[in-house]
Amino acid sequence: MSPNKYFFFFLLFVSLSYSQTKRAAVVVNARAQKDKILIRWAVNSPIEWQKANKKGFVITRTTVLRDGNVLSKPEKVRLTLKPLTPEPLDSWIDFVQKDNNAAIIAQSIYGESFEVTDSKEGALSRIVNMADELDQRYTFALYAADMSFEGAVKAGWGYIDTNIKSNEVYAYQISVFESPQVKESSYMIGLKDYSVLPAPTDFIAVPDDKKVLLSWDYETFKRIYTSFMVEKSADGINYTPISNTAIVNLNDKDEHPSKNMYFVDTLSVNDKVYHYRLYGITSFGEKGEFTKPITAKGVAAIVTPARLVDYNIINSNEVNLEWDYPKESEGFIQGYEINLANNDKGPYKVVSKLIPPSERKLNFKDNLYPSNYFTISVVGKNNQRLTSQSMLVQPVDSIPPAKPIGLEGVIDSLGTVRLKWKPNLEKDLRGYRILRANTTGEEFVDIYHQSYIGTEYKDSVSLKMTNSKVYYRIAAEDMRYNISDPSDILVLDKPDKIPPAAPIFKDYENKDGKVHLKWIRSYSEDVVAHSLRRREKGQEKWLEIKQINDTIQEFTDDRVENRKTYQYAILAKDKSNLWSSLEHSVVTVSVLDFTPVKVITFLQGTADRENKKILLSWNYVKNKGKVLGLSIYKNEKGFPPTLWKELNGDIFTLEDKSLKINKEYEYHLVPNLENDSPAKAETLTVIY
């Protein structure tokens, strides 16, 4: 027997798919009736399916609930005394005569060869012949088992359990006998799960010329029904199936499966009313409820198009259109639709409501394009459309577009400018002119040199140029090259990458051990502060000695040491924290101060006649330079002094015993400083 000449589509039981990288498994489904439970299963691997047909299937039932309570010790029983295998070939002979699907099952199990040839459904045949023979057996067998539950039971792929109770819930476990490589599966169900099979929804009919397109909801019911049957009636009483086999969804395995199913019924005439109803069929052979009947009749096709014959331009946004259509054909159409595009190839857009069949003119008011291509469509009673050739309408246009608004932008640290604005609404808009100026008095220049399409634009500016701002405007341009008024000016501040101009020293003076400095401030407008810095010549690090935040332009440094050379720098800082260059803002000053420094802060002489001596005591000022030594000159008053003693800098007392009674002595103390600065001599007079 051959499975060819049977009309069918691929629908695998419970959406079976198999990959060699996955472990084969049994897939099981069950359905509760009022007094029995129906079970169906399959193996999701062609190779393991073929082996399982020889080894057989084992069914184990476990009672897990009774009266709504979970059993502490589930009751397990094996329903198959021996593994279920297909019944012998001889027992199929009478059955296949009345059930074509049973014939496919028997052929897939026992047939010596399994080739699909000479099928009327050539596309389906080509798909099947792409697989090898085992895959063909497997695919056809699963489809036929979904269409014939009785055949599935006979093949050992189904089971009816009648030894059950209404107050119990069972777990059915299906496994392949002695085949641990095939994963077993379970299904939990009880008689309480019985429900009436629903009628499909959204059943509608769309009439056409001598045919009717029937459609219904498939997405909602595909897990309930594996196929559907449409019945037809001429009188609304007596219905017959519309096809010899049930209708199955061919596209359910697509990446984007359809949510609806469709079937086309051909009609011999257009003017006769037919009644249709629909029901679904489960993989257990159950028929669901019928839908409510719907009616439909064929409608004549449109054969005559309308023709645009004339137009009259009122203004740039208004035109009157005229067309021809046979008056005797008005009864076969719903009316007309006007379509518009800005070029002959389209795309065209419907720009009118449905115009009554008797009308032949339309006043069209809208924003027209510079070039308008109109067509007219005749709309049939089955919503079929027949469209005319296009007609070109070109209104005169001297009105420029509206002034662009909403221009805004930003400049980043690299000088990239990003502009955006609100789009103009004119249909004939060609684009925008991008205008830029670098100063307030400069004329704006078109920097794109043609119409720019879009509402965002990227420009770049030099951050090395001295202008701190950039100015932008845009203007809209239509297809007739009419240009709008330019937008309001957008002013953008450039990121400051240019340091301020350097201040310079104009004079300095070294006097009395102080350095007096004068400078000229930076002329840059964005300067916020100046900084006066100093370092000893030869040193690397600068020390800020004065921060100037006002207009001061001179400073006296009195914290210097004699005979040292200093460098002074004056810098300017702008609001972007950029500092001016030091290249022309440094002066070098050597401090030379010959004013004697007061070093001795304490000096005392005490006459001790008892011990015949004078005791001298002194001390030095700190931080005035290290005292290396002390020279003491002595004389009797009225006589010139002569050098008396040379002492080290760490001696602070001295006794004088070379004395005469009733004499007045003068002592002159002259310190010697380490930095060779002149030290002030101190004189002490003592009467002995």
C-alpha positions in Angstrom: 0.0 0.0 0.0 1.2 3.5 -0.7 0.6 6.7 1.3 0.5 8.8 -1.9 -2.8 10.4 -3.2 -3.7 11.5 0.3 -4.1 15.2 0.7 -2.4 16.4 3.9 0.0 18.9 5.4 2.8 18.4 8.0 1.6 18.5 11.5 3.7 16.6 13.9 2.2 15.3 17.1 2.6 18.0 19.9 5.1 19.9 17.7 7.8 17.2 17.7 11.3 18.1 16.6 14.5 16.2 17.0 18.2 17.1 17.0 21.0 14.5 17.1 22.6 16.5 19.8 19.7 16.0 22.2 18.7 12.8 24.0 15.7 11.1 22.5 12.5 11.1 24.6 8.9 10.0 24.7 6.4 12.8 24.3 3.0 12.1 25.8 -0.4 13.7 25.7 -3.7 12.8 27.3 -7.4 13.7 27.2 -10.1 13.1 29.8 -13.6 11.8 28.7 -16.6 11.5 30.9 -15.8 7.9 31.8 -12.3 7.2 30.3 -8.9 8.6 29.7 -7.3 8.6 26.3 -3.5 8.6 26.1 -1.2 9.3 23.0 2.5 9.3 22.7 5.4 9.3 20.3 9.2 9.3 20.3 10.9 12.4 19.0 13.7 10.6 17.1 13.1 8.7 13.8 15.7 6.1 14.7 14.5 5.5 18.2 10.9 5.5 17.0 11.7 2.7 14.6 13.4 0.7 17.4 10.6 1.4 19.8 8.0 -0.1 17.4 9.9 -3.4 17.8 10.6 -3.2 21.5 7.2 -1.8 22.5 6.0 0.7 25.1 5.3 0.2 28.8 2.5 2.2 30.5 2.6 2.7 34.3 -0.2 4.4 36.2 0.3 5.9 39.6 -2.6 7.2 41.7 -1.4 10.4 43.3 -4.7 12.1 44.5 -7.9 10.7 45.9 -10.8 13.0 47.0 -8.4 15.9 46.6 -5.8 14.6 49.0 -2.3 13.6 48.1 -1.6 9.9 48.9 1.2 9.4 51.3 2.0 6.1 49.5 1.1 6.5 45.8 -0.5 3.4 44.3 1.5 2.3 41.3 0.3 -0.3 38.7 1.6 -1.4 35.3 -1.2 -1.3 32.7 0.7 -3.2 30.1 1.3 -6.9 31.0 3.6 -7.0 28.0 5.0 -4.1 26.0 2.6 -2.5 23.5 3.7 -3.1 19.9 1.9 -2.6 16.5 -0.7 -5.2 15.8 0.2 -7.8 13.1 -0.2 -6.7 9.5 -3.1 -9.1 8.8 -5.3 -7.4 11.4 -4.9 -4.1 9.5 -6.4 -5.3 6.2 -10.1 -4.5 6.8 -9.3 -1.4 8.8 -7.3 0.3 6.1 -10.1 -0.1 3.6 -12.2 2.4 5.5 -9.5 4.6 7.1 -6.9 6.2 4.8 -4.8 7.4 7.7 -4.6 3.8 9.1 -3.2 2.8 5.7 -0.4 5.4 6.1 0.4 4.1 9.6 0.5 0.5 8.4 2.7 1.4 5.4 5.1 3.3 7.6 5.5 0.3 10.0 5.4 -2.6 7.6 6.0 -1.3 4.1 9.2 -2.5 2.4 9.7 0.9 0.8 8.3 4.3 1.5 8.5 6.8 -1.3 6.1 9.6 -2.0 5.6 9.9 -5.8 2.9 11.0 -8.2 1.3 13.2 -5.5 -1.1 15.8 -6.7 0.3 18.1 -4.1 3.7 18.6 -5.9 5.1 21.2 -3.5 4.5 18.9 -0.5 5.9 15.9 -2.4 9.1 17.8 -3.1 9.5 18.7 0.5 9.0 15.1 1.7 11.3 13.7 -0.9 14.1 15.9 0.4 14.2 13.7 3.5 15.4 10.1 3.6 13.1 7.1 3.7 13.2 6.7 7.5 12.2 10.4 8.0 9.4 9.9 5.6 8.1 6.9 7.4 8.4 8.8 10.7 6.8 12.0 9.5 3.9 10.4 7.7 3.2 8.0 10.6 3.0 10.8 13.2 0.7 12.9 11.0 -1.6 9.9 10.3 -1.7 9.0 14.0 -2.9 12.6 14.7 -5.7 12.1 12.2 -6.7 8.6 13.4 -6.6 7.8 17.2 -8.0 4.3 16.5 -5.1 3.8 14.1 -2.6 5.1 16.8 -4.0 2.6 19.3 -3.7 -0.2 16.8 0.0 0.8 16.2 0.8 0.8 19.9 1.0 4.6 20.2 -2.3 5.1 22.1 -4.2 3.6 25.0 -7.7 3.9 26.5 -7.9 3.6 30.3 -11.4 2.7 31.5 -10.6 1.2 34.9 -10.6 4.6 36.7 -12.5 6.5 39.3 -13.9 10.0 39.2 -12.4 11.0 42.6 -8.8 10.1 41.6 -6.0 11.8 39.7 -3.4 9.7 37.9 0.1 10.1 36.6 0.7 8.1 33.4 4.3 7.2 32.7 5.3 6.0 29.2 8.7 4.4 28.5 10.3 2.3 25.7 10.8 -1.2 26.9 14.5 -1.9 27.9 15.6 1.4 26.3 17.2 3.6 28.9 18.7 5.8 26.2 15.1 7.1 25.5 13.9 9.4 28.2 10.5 8.4 29.6 7.7 11.0 30.1 4.7 11.4 32.3 1.2 13.1 32.2 -1.0 13.8 35.2 -4.8 13.8 34.6 -8.1 12.7 36.1 -11.8 12.5 35.0 -12.3 15.9 36.7 -10.2 17.4 33.8 -12.9 16.7 31.3 -14.2 19.7 29.5 -16.4 20.3 26.4 -14.3 21.1 23.3 -14.9 24.7 22.3 -16.0 26.0 18.9 -13.3 28.0 17.0 -13.7 31.7 17.1 -13.3 34.6 14.6 -14.8 32.5 11.8 -15.4 34.9 8.9 -16.0 34.8 5.1 -14.5 37.2 2.6 -16.3 37.0 -0.8 -14.5 37.3 -4.1 -15.2 36.6 -7.7 -16.6 33.0 -7.7 -14.8 32.1 -4.5 -14.9 32.7 -0.8 -12.0 33.1 1.5 -12.7 31.5 4.9 -10.6 32.5 7.9 -10.6 31.6 11.6 -8.5 31.9 14.8 -5.7 29.3 14.8 -3.3 30.7 17.4 -5.8 30.2 20.3 -6.8 26.6 19.3 -3.6 25.0 17.9 -2.9 23.3 21.3 -6.5 21.8 21.3 -7.1 20.9 17.7 -4.7 19.2 15.2 -7.0 19.8 12.3 -10.2 21.5 11.3 -13.2 20.7 9.1 -15.4 23.2 7.2 -18.9 22.2 6.3 -21.0 23.9 3.6 -24.8 24.1 3.0 -26.8 25.6 0.2 -30.0 25.7 2.2 -28.7 26.3 5.8 -30.0 22.9 6.9 -28.1 20.2 5.2 -24.3 20.5 5.6 -21.6 18.4 4.0 -17.7 18.6 4.4 -16.1 21.0 2.1 -13.0 18.7 1.6 -12.3 15.0 1.8 -9.6 15.4 4.5 -9.3 17.6 7.5 -7.5 21.0 7.1 -4.1 21.3 8.7 -1.9 24.4 9.1 1.1 24.1 6.7 3.0 27.1 8.1 3.0 26.4 11.8 6.8 25.6 11.7 7.7 28.9 10.1 9.7 31.5 12.1 6.6 33.8 12.2 3.6 31.4 12.0 0.2 32.8 11.0 -2.3 33.5 13.8 -5.2 32.6 11.5 -6.0 29.7 9.2 -7.4 30.2 5.7 -9.3 28.1 3.2 -10.6 29.1 -0.2 -13.9 27.6 -1.5 -14.6 28.0 -5.2 -18.1 28.8 -6.4 -19.8 28.1 -9.7 -21.8 31.3 -9.6 -21.6 34.7 -7.8 -25.3 35.4 -6.9 -26.0 32.3 -4.7 -25.9 32.4 -0.9 -24.0 29.6 0.9 -23.8 28.7 4.6 -20.6 27.7 6.3 -19.8 26.2 9.7 -16.5 25.0 11.3 -15.3 22.5 14.0 -12.0 21.3 15.3 -10.6 17.8 15.6 -8.2 16.7 18.4 -5.4 14.2 18.0 -7.7 11.7 19.8 -10.3 12.0 17.0 -12.7 14.1 19.0 -14.8 16.7 17.2 -15.4 20.0 18.9 -18.4 22.2 18.9 -19.6 23.8 15.7 -19.3 27.5 15.1 -22.3 29.6 14.4 -23.1 29.4 10.7 -22.0 32.3 8.5 -23.2 33.2 5.0 -21.4 34.4 1.9 -21.8 34.7 -1.9 -19.5 35.5 -4.7 -19.1 39.0 -6.0 -18.3 40.0 -9.5 -14.7 41.2 -10.2 -14.0 44.7 -11.4 -13.0 44.8 -15.1 -13.3 48.4 -16.0 -11.0 51.1 -14.4 -11.9 54.8 -13.9 -9.9 57.3 -15.9 -8.7 60.8 -14.8 -9.5 63.2 -17.7 -8.9 66.7 -16.4 -7.8 69.0 -13.6 -8.1 72.7 -12.7 -5.5 74.3 -10.4 -7.2 76.8 -8.0 -4.0 77.7 -6.0 -0.8 76.1 -4.8 -2.8 74.0 -2.3 -6.0 73.3 -4.2 -7.0 71.5 -7.4 -10.2 70.2 -9.0 -10.0 66.6 -10.4 -12.4 65.0 -13.0 -12.7 61.4 -14.2 -14.8 59.1 -16.4 -16.5 55.7 -15.5 -19.3 53.8 -17.2 -22.6 54.6 -15.6 -23.9 51.1 -16.2 -21.1 49.7 -14.0 -21.8 51.8 -11.0 -24.0 49.1 -9.4 -21.0 46.8 -9.2 -18.7 49.0 -7.1 -18.6 50.7 -3.7 -17.0 53.9 -5.1 -13.7 55.6 -5.8 -10.5 56.5 -4.0 -8.0 59.2 -5.0 -4.3 58.4 -4.6 -1.3 60.8 -4.5 2.5 60.5 -4.8 5.3 63.0 -5.5 6.7 60.8 -8.3 5.2 58.5 -10.9 6.6 55.3 -9.3 5.1 56.1 -5.9 4.5 55.0 -3.2 1.0 56.3 -3.5 -1.2 57.3 -0.5 -5.0 57.3 -0.4 -5.9 61.0 0.1 -9.7 60.9 -0.1 -12.6 59.2 1.7 -14.6 56.7 -0.4 -16.3 58.7 -3.1 -19.8 57.6 -4.1 -20.1 55.7 -7.5 -22.2 58.4 -9.1 -19.6 61.2 -8.5 -17.2 62.3 -11.2 -15.4 65.3 -9.6 -13.4 66.1 -6.5 -12.1 69.3 -5.0 -8.8 68.4 -3.4 -7.5 70.8 -0.7 -4.2 70.0 0.9 -0.5 70.8 0.8 0.4 69.8 -2.7 3.8 68.8 -3.9 5.7 70.7 -6.6 4.9 67.7 -8.8 1.8 65.8 -8.0 0.9 62.4 -9.5 -2.8 61.4 -9.0 -4.4 58.1 -9.7 -8.0 56.9 -9.1 -9.0 53.5 -7.8 -12.3 51.8 -8.4 -13.3 49.9 -5.2 -15.3 46.7 -5.8 -17.8 45.3 -3.4 -15.3 42.7 -2.3 -12.8 45.6 -1.6 -10.9 44.7 -4.8 -9.2 47.8 -6.3 -8.5 48.6 -9.9 -6.3 51.7 -10.3 -5.9 54.0 -13.3 -2.8 55.5 -14.9 -1.3 58.5 -13.2 -2.0 62.2 -14.1 0.6 64.9 -13.4 -0.5 68.1 -11.7 2.1 70.9 -11.2 0.8 74.0 -9.4 2.7 77.3 -9.6 4.6 78.0 -6.3 6.2 81.2 -5.4 5.6 81.0 -1.6 8.7 80.2 0.4 8.6 77.8 3.4 8.0 79.0 6.9 10.9 80.4 8.9 12.7 77.4 10.7 12.4 77.3 14.5 13.9 75.5 17.4 17.6 75.9 16.3 19.9 74.8 19.1 23.4 73.3 19.3 26.5 72.6 21.3 30.3 72.7 20.7 32.4 69.9 22.4 36.0 70.1 23.5 37.3 69.0 20.1 35.5 71.8 18.2 32.7 69.5 16.9 29.4 71.4 16.5 26.1 69.5 16.7 23.1 71.5 15.5 19.4 70.4 15.5 16.1 72.1 14.8 12.4 71.4 14.5 11.3 70.1 11.0 9.3 72.3 8.7 5.9 70.8 7.7 5.8 71.8 4.0 5.3 68.8 1.7 7.5 70.4 -1.0 10.4 71.0 1.3 13.8 70.4 -0.4 16.0 70.9 2.6 17.8 73.5 4.6 20.6 76.0 4.1 23.2 76.0 6.9 24.6 79.5 7.6 27.6 80.5 9.8 29.4 83.6 10.9 32.4 84.0 13.2 31.7 87.5 14.6 28.6 89.6 15.2 29.3 92.0 12.3 30.3 89.3 9.8 28.0 88.2 6.9 26.6 84.7 7.3 28.0 82.1 4.8 26.3 79.0 3.4 28.7 76.3 4.7 27.0 73.3 3.1 26.6 74.9 -0.4 23.3 73.1 -1.2 20.1 72.0 0.5 20.7 69.8 3.5 18.2 67.0 4.1 17.5 66.3 7.8 17.1 68.2 11.0 20.5 67.5 12.6 23.9 68.8 11.3 27.5 68.3 12.4 30.0 71.1 11.8 33.5 71.7 13.1 35.3 75.0 14.2 38.9 75.8 15.0 39.5 76.3 18.7 42.8 78.1 17.8 41.1 81.1 16.3 40.7 84.0 18.7 36.9 84.4 18.2 35.2 83.1 21.4 31.8 82.7 19.8 30.3 81.2 16.6 27.0 82.2 15.1 24.5 80.0 13.2 21.3 80.4 11.3 19.3 78.1 9.0 16.8 78.7 6.1 14.3 76.3 4.6 14.2 75.8 0.8 11.4 74.2 -1.2 11.4 72.3 -4.5 10.9 75.5 -6.4 14.1 76.9 -4.7 12.0 79.4 -2.7 14.0 80.2 0.4 12.5 81.1 3.7 13.5 83.8 6.1 16.5 82.7 8.1 16.0 81.4 11.6 16.8 83.4 14.7 20.6 83.6 15.4 22.1 80.8 17.5 25.2 82.0 19.5 27.5 79.2 20.7 30.4 79.7 23.0 33.6 78.0 21.9 35.4 75.9 24.4 38.4 78.0 25.5 41.6 76.3 24.4 43.7 79.5 23.9 45.6 80.8 26.9 45.4 84.5 27.7 47.9 87.0 26.5 50.9 87.2 28.8 51.4 90.2 31.1 54.9 91.8 31.0 57.2 93.6 33.4 57.7 97.2 32.5 60.1 98.2 35.4 61.8 97.0 38.5 64.0 98.6 41.2 66.3 97.2 43.9 66.6 99.7 46.8 67.2 99.4 50.5 67.2 95.6 50.3 63.8 95.5 48.7 62.6 94.7 45.1 59.9 97.0 43.7 58.2 95.5 40.6 55.8 97.1 38.0 54.0 95.3 35.2 51.4 95.7 32.4 48.3 93.5 32.8 47.2 90.9 30.2 44.9 92.5 27.6 42.7 89.3 27.2 39.1 89.9 28.0 38.5 86.6 29.8 41.3 87.1 32.4 40.1 86.6 36.0 43.3 86.8 38.0 47.1 87.4 37.9 49.8 85.6 39.8 53.2 87.0 40.9 55.7 84.3 41.5 59.4 84.1 42.6 62.2 81.7 42.8 65.9 81.9 43.5 67.9 81.7 40.3 68.9 78.1 39.6 65.9 76.7 41.4 63.1 74.9 39.5 60.0 75.5 41.6 58.2 78.8 41.6 56.6 80.2 44.7 53.5 82.4 44.4 54.1 85.5 46.5 51.0 87.5 45.5 47.6 86.7 43.8 46.1 89.7 42.2 42.3 89.7 41.6 42.0 93.4 41.0 43.7 96.1 38.9 47.0 96.3 41.0 50.0 96.5 38.7 52.9 96.9 41.1 54.3 95.1 44.2 57.3 95.5 46.7 59.0 92.4 47.8 60.7 92.9 51.1 61.3 89.3 52.0 64.6 88.9 50.2 68.1 88.4 51.3 71.1 90.5 50.4 73.4 89.4 47.7 71.0 86.8 46.3 69.6 86.7 42.7 65.9 86.2 42.3 63.7 85.5 39.3 60.2 87.0 39.2 57.3 85.8 36.9 53.9 87.4 36.3 51.1 85.1 34.8 47.5 85.7 33.8 44.6 83.1 34.3 41.4 83.1 32.3 37.9 81.8 33.2 38.8 78.4 31.7 41.7 78.1 34.1 44.2 78.5 31.3 47.5 80.2 32.2 49.5 82.6 30.0 53.0 81.7 28.9 56.2 82.5 30.9 58.2 83.2 27.8 58.2 87.0 28.0 57.1 87.5 31.6 60.2 86.8 33.7 62.8 89.3 35.1 66.0 88.5 37.1 67.0 90.8 40.0 70.2 90.7 42.1 69.7 92.1 45.6 72.6 94.3 46.7 72.0 96.2 50.0 74.9 98.1 51.7 72.9 99.5 54.6 74.6 98.2 57.8 72.5 95.6 59.6 71.9 96.0 63.3 73.1 92.7 64.7 73.9 93.3 68.3 70.7 93.6 70.4 72.2 93.6 73.9 75.4 95.3 75.1 76.4 95.9 78.7 79.7 96.9 80.5 80.1 96.5 84.3 83.1 98.0 86.3 84.3 95.7 89.1 86.9 97.7 91.1 87.2 95.2 93.8 88.5 92.6 91.3 90.1 95.3 89.1 88.2 94.5 85.9 85.4 95.5 83.5 83.0 92.7 82.4 81.5 93.1 78.9 78.3 91.2 77.8 76.4 91.2 74.4 74.0 89.2 72.3 73.0 89.0 68.6 69.8 89.4 66.6 68.4 86.1 65.3 67.7 85.5 61.5 70.0 88.4 60.4 72.7 86.2 59.1 75.2 84.0 60.9 77.9 85.9 63.0 81.2 84.5 62.2 83.3 86.7 64.5 83.4 89.9 66.5 86.1 92.7 66.3 86.4 94.8 69.5 88.2 98.2 69.3 89.2 100.0 72.6 90.3 103.5 73.5 90.3 106.0 76.3 87.9 108.6 75.7 89.4 111.4 73.6 91.9 109.0 72.0 91.5 107.1 68.7 90.4 103.4 69.0 92.7 100.5 68.2 91.9 96.8 67.6 91.8 95.1 71.0 90.3 91.7 70.5 89.2 89.3 67.7 86.6 86.8 69.0 84.6 83.9 67.5 80.8 84.4 66.9 79.9 82.1 69.8 81.5 84.2 72.6 79.2 86.6 74.4 81.3 87.8 77.4 84.8 89.3 77.9 86.8 90.7 80.9 89.1 93.7 80.6 91.8 93.9 83.3 94.1 96.4 81.6 92.7 99.4 83.3 93.6 102.6 85.1 91.7 104.2 87.9 89.4 107.1 87.2 89.5 106.5 83.4 86.6 106.4 80.9 86.9 103.7 78.4 85.1 103.2 75.0 84.5 99.8 73.4 83.5 99.5 69.7 82.0 96.1 68.7 82.0 95.3 65.0 80.3 91.9 64.0 81.5 89.9 60.9 78.5 88.3 59.1 78.7 85.1 57.0 77.0 86.7 54.0 79.4 89.6 54.0 76.6 92.0 54.6 77.7 95.2 56.4 76.9 95.0 60.1 76.3 98.0 62.3 79.0 98.7 64.9 77.9 99.3 68.5 79.8 101.5 71.0 79.8 101.1 74.8 81.3 103.6 77.3 82.3 102.4 80.8 83.8 104.6 83.7 86.3 102.7 85.8 
